Amino acid sequence: MRRPMSLTLRVALLLSAVSVASFLAVGAYLYATLQRQMAHRDDVELIAKVDQIRHILSELPSLASVAQDSKPLTDTLFGHNDFMLKVNAADGKALVQTSITSRPLPHVDSVPAGRPLTIEDIHDWQPAAGIGRMVRAAATVGGGDAVQVTLARERSDRLKLLRAYAVDLLMALCGGALLATLLGYAVVRHSMRRLRSVIAKANDISTSRMNTRLSMHDAPVELREMGEAFNAMLNRLEDGVQRLSGFAADLAHDMRTPLNTLMLETQVALSNTRSVEEYQLLLASNLEEYERLARMIDNTLFLARVDNAQLAVQRESLDLQVELQRIHDYFEMLAEDVDVHLSVDAPPLRADVDPMLLQRAVSNVLSNAIRHTPAGGTVRVSARALDDGIELAVSNTGPGIAPEHLPHIFDRYYRADPARTAGAGLGLSIVRAIMALHGGDITVDSQPGVQTTFFMRFKKI
């Protein structure tokens, strides 16, 4: 498997790419600007030489003198081997011709003798290599004879120098890109020292050292947000580990009680021969302890499935009045046994909920309410429609919940009862998980010594 590229090398290559793009843009701009300036100077020089040739021709006495002594004309091109001068008489006879171009010149209009030349009068032509420039203009010899002057140039020394400049520019670009890559790698590697120190600090964190945190007071701005998020994650992990440890202790304690009861009763039963009735009583007692253990395991597995998104909600359109009445009938005998009055007040309402999860959530809250209601008290289950869903309420009279416990009663493994006789503290956590699965929530309002009410709100879908 191919090893992924390091972050340092990636950033260095990115810096190199940015540098190359910048060099290319600047180099292309400079090259284009210099090319335009040199081309403009060549054109100006071409016009200046044609004007000079026109002036020289105007001082010559006749056409014969032009053909006999062409030195004044050719001297204007001294040091410029890339120029080609041709002077023709009106009948097309060549009077002066300095050289032959690599390819024939195209036919272009001639500028009248009385009009000064401009840049627009210069034309491109295609020599064997590169691009040429030419101008054709009429002139008058001193004797009054008309001639035609053609001056062409294949490539100026300036443009040849520009070509060499392009090669040097490309070499400088390659060298600059290589230097930018090396310097970028060194700079990024140096900048990554802080990140490596953060990684080293993170490697020191373990379940036995969860209180370690990353120091952000001197961290770069780019790493501060990541460090704060990492510290927040450690806070959540530490809180979870502590709660899990407490849950393990509570669960072990709660499971030890029924297991000890099972072992003790079994040992006592085996110590002597018993009657069938005694064995039946023993099995009935053991069955209660097994059911208690099964509930603990079932609740723990339910929350684990919720945490791992392995529990799907099977929504159905239910009549809440019917469902709540069915739950009331199930708990009615339990309430009567502890002298608690249980009532349901729900109009015919329909809601799209999972029937099994609804029954479990309401049953958990209702069983808690009955257990914490003193004899002679009342427990009331009600339902009403909201603009955005349905609200179920379970209220009971009694001592209520102390204010210091209210923020934590829905936390997993939390129990306000220090006697540890009310299960593993998962009932209300399961209710909150069920409400979250339905997109709703659960809240509580408690007035100590008066009434406690749990509100379960199911959102419309």
N, C-alpha and C positions, 0 to 999 in steps of 0.2 A: 504493500500500500504506500502510495506517495506521501511523503512527510509534508505537512502544510508549511508554508513559508512563514517565517517569523514576522512579528509585527514591526520590529525594527527595520528589517529589510524591506517590508512593504512600504513603510513611510519613506524610507530613503529612496526607493524607486519612484514613489509618487513625487517626491521633491525633485528628483532627476527629470521626470517627465514634465513637470511644471517648468523647470529651468530650460529644458530643450525647447518647449513650446514658446517660452519667452524669448530665448535666443533666436529662434526661427523667425518670430514675428518682428523683432527688432532688426535682425539681419536682412530680412526681406524688405522691410521699410527703407533701411539705409541703402540697400542695393538699388531698389527702384528709384529712390530719390537721386542717387548719384548717377544712375543711368539716364534719367531725364535731364539732369543738369549737363552731363557731358554731351548728350545728343543735341541739346539746345545750343551749346557752345560750338559744336561741329557745324550746325546749320548757320549760325551767325558767321562763323569763319568762312563757310562756303559762299555766303552772300557777299561778305567783305572782299573776297578774292575776285568774284565776278565784277563787282563794282570797280575794283582796281584795274582789272583787264579792260573793262569798258573805257576807263579813263586813259589807259595807255593807247588803246586803239584810236581814241579821239585825237591824239597828238601825232599819230603817224600820218604822213602826207598822202599815201595811196595804198591800194591793195597789194601792189608789187612790193612795197616796202615791208608789208606784213609778212609776205612769204620769204623775202630775202633775209630779213633780220628778225627772227622770232625770239631772240634772246631776252629782250625786255619782258616778253610775255611769259616765257618759261621760268624766268627768274622769280616770278611771283609764287611759283610752286617749289622753290628750293627747300630741300629738307622734308618734302612730303611726297614720298614715293607712291602713296596710295591714291594720288590725284591723277585724273586723265583730263587733259584739255584738248578741245577740238574747236577750231575756228574755220567756218565755211563761208565761202562767198555766196552771193545771192543765187548764183546758178548751181550751187551745191558743191563746187570745187573746194577741196580741202586745202586751206592755206597753212594751218598749223595743226599738228597732232602729236602729242607728247608720248602716248603709249596706247596700247589696245586693251580694252577691258576683257575680263575673263569670259563675259557673255555680252551679246549685243545689247545696246541700250534701247529701251522702249521709246516709242514716239510720244512726245509730250508737247503741249502747246508752248510756243515761245513767248516770252515776256516782251512787250513792245519796247523799243529803244528809249522812248521818252518817259517810261514809268519806272520808279525805283522798285527794287526787288523787296519782297517780304517773305516771311517764313512759309506762307501758304504757297509760294511759287516753287518750293522744293518738293521733289517727288521721290518716292521709294522706287528702288529697282532691285532685282534679284541677281547678284553676282554668283560665282561658283560657291562661295562660302560666306555666310553671314547675310547682312542686309546692307545695300548701298543707298546712297542719296545722290541726287543729281538735280541740276537746274539748267534750263535752256533759255537764253535771252538774246534779243536782237541788240546790235550795237552799230555805231556809225564811225567810219574812219574819217580822219581829218579832211580828206578830199571830198567827203559827202557820200562815199559808197557804203552800202549796207552790208553787214556781215551777221552771221549767227554764231554765238558763243555757247558751247556746251561744256560744262564742268561737272565731272562725276567723281565720286569717291566710294571706294569699296568698303573700307573699314579704317577708322581713324586710330591713331596710336592710343588715344584716350580709351576707346572701346576695347582695344586689345588689353590695355592695362586693367580695365574693369573686369574682363574675363579672368585675369590672374587674381584679381581681388576676390572674385567669387570663390575660387579654389581656396584661397587663404581663409576666407570667411567660413567655409565649410569645415576646414581643418580646426579652426578655432572653436567652432560649434561642437565638434566631437570632443575636443579637449576640455571645453567648459562643461559639457554634460558629464564626462567622466569625473572631473574634479567635483562637480556638484553632487554626484552620487557618493563619492568617498566622504566628502565633508558632511553631507546629509546623514550618512550612516553613522559617522562619528558623533555628530550632534544629537541625533535621536538616541543612540546608545547611551550617551551621557545623560540625556533627559529621562531615560527609562530607569535610572538608578532608584528613583523614588518609588516607581511602580514595583521594582524587584524587592525593595524593602517592605512594601505593603504585602507582597506575596509571602515573603519570609515570615512576617508577623502572622499572616493568616494560617501558615503551616503550623504555627505553634499552638493554635487553638484546637482544643479537643473537648470531649464531653466532661472531662475533669477540670478543664480550665475555660469554662464558658464565660467567665467574667472579664476576659481580656477584650479590649477594644482598640481599634485603630485610632491613632492620634491624628486629628485633622487640623490642628491650629497652625501648623507650618506646612501643610500640604498644598500643592499647586491647585489652582482653581479647577483645572480639568479633572483632577482626581478627587476633589473634595466631595462632589456629588456622589461619586461611586463609593467613597469611603463612608459617607453618611448612610447610604443605602445598605452597605455591608454591615455597619454597626446596628442599624435598625433590624436587619435580618438576624443578627446575633441576639438582639434583645428578644425577638420572637422565638428563636430557637431555645434560648435559655429559659424563657417562660414556659415553653412547651416541655422541655426536659424536666423542669421542676414539677410541672403538673403531672407529667407522666410518672415521675418517681413517686409523687404523692398518691397517684392512682394505683400504682403497683402495690404500694404499702396498704392502701385501703382495700384493694381487691384481695390481696393476700390475707388480710385480717378477716374480711367478710367470708372468704372461701374457707378459711381455717375453722370458723365457727361451725358451719354445717358438716364439714368433714370430721371434726372432732366429735360432734354429736353422733354422726353415723358410726364412727369407730367405737365410741364408748358404748352406744346402745347394742351394737353387734357383739362386742366383747362380753357385755353383761348377759345377753341372750345365750351366748355359747358357753357361759360358765356353768350353766345348769340346764337340765332338760325342762322344756317349757311346753305348755299346752298349745293347741292349735290357735285358740283365741289370743294368747299372748304373742305368738308369732305374727298373727294378723295385725295386731296393734303395732308391733315393731315395724312391719312392712309399711303400714300407713304412715307412721311417723317418719320413716326413711323417705317415703315418697315426697313428703313436704320439703324435706331438705334437698332432694334431687331437683324438685321444681325450682327451688330458690337458686340453686347452682345454675340450672338451665337458663333462668332469667338473666343472671349476671353475664353469662356467655353470650346470650342472644343480644343483649344491649351493647356489649362491647363489639361484637361482629357487625351490628347495624351501623354504628358510628364509623367503624373502619371502612365499610362499603361506601358510606357517604363521603368520607374523606378522599377516597380513591375514585370517585365518580363512577362507581359500579352499580348504582341503584337508579333504575329508571322509574319515572313517575307515570303510572297508568291512570290517566284522568278519565273520569266518567261524570256524566251529568246526574247529580244526586239531589234528592229532596232532603234538605238539612233537617227539616222538622221530623221526618221519619227516622233519619240516622241518629239524631240526638235522642229521640224517644227510645230507640233500640239500646243505646248506650245507657240511658237512664234505667231501663228495665234490668239490665245486667248488674248495675251497681246498687239497685234499690235495696236488696236484702242485706248487702254489706253495710249500707248506711243505717238501716234499721237495727242491725246488731250493735252498733255503737251509739244508738239513740240520736241519729242525725237526720234531719228532714231534707230530702233531696227533691228538687223540682226542676222542670224544664219549661222555658218560656220562649218559644220559637215559632214565628209565622211560617207559612209555606214558602220557602226560599230554595232556589236551585243554584248549585255551584258546580263548577268543573274541577273536581279534586280526585285524588286517589282514595278510594273508600277504605283500604286497609291502613294507609298512613293517617287518614283523618281519624279513624277509630283509635289508632295507637296514640296520636297526639292528645285527643280529648280525654282518653282513658288515663294517660299519665298525669295530666293536670287534675282530673277529677279525683283520682285515687289519692293524690297529695292533699287535695282540699279536704276530703273526708277524713284522712288520717290526722290532719292538724285542726279539725273542728271539734271543740269540746262537746260533751253530751248536752243535748237540748239545742244545739246550734243548727244552722241551716246552710245548705249548699245549693246554689242556683246556677243553672246553665241557661244561657240566652243567646239569641242570634238576631242580627239586624243587617239590613242592606246599607252599603256605603256607595258613594258616587263611583269609586274605583274598585269595588269588590264586596266582600262579605266579612263581617266581624262576629266572631264567637267570643263569649265572655263566660268565665267560670269564677264565681265569687263565693266566699265562705266567711262566716263570722268566726271570731276567735282571736288569739293573741297577736296574729299578724307576723310580719317579718321585720326584724330590726333594720334600721336604716343602713348600718354598716354592711349588711349582707346583701342588700338589694342589687348593687352593681355586679355581684358575682354569682347570683343564684343560677344563671343560665350557663355558667362556665362548666366545662367538663371536670368531673372528679371533685367538684366543690360541694361541701355539705356544711350547712350551718349548725347541724346537730353534732356536737362533740362526742356524743355517746355512741355514734356509729351503729345505729340500729335501723337506719332508714335506707339501706341499700348502699350501692357504690357511688351515689351522687350523679347518676347518668340520666335520670328520668327527664328533667327539664332540658338537659342538653340535647336529648333526642327530639324533644318537641321543637326546639329552636332549629335543629337540622331539618326536620320535616317541613317547617314553615319556609325555610330557605329554599328547599326543593320546589316548593310551590310559588316561589317569588314573593312570599309574604314575610311577616315578622310576628314576634310575640313580645309583649311588654307586660309590666306588672305595676299595680298601684296598691299600696298597702297602708292602712291606717291602723297602727298597733292598738289592739284592744277593741277594734270596731269591725273592720272588714278588709279582706284582701281580694283583689280581682285580677285575674289574668286575661289579657285581651289577645286573641289570635286573629290576625287579619290576613285573608286570602285575597290576593290581587286578581283582577279580571285578566283573562288572556285574550 
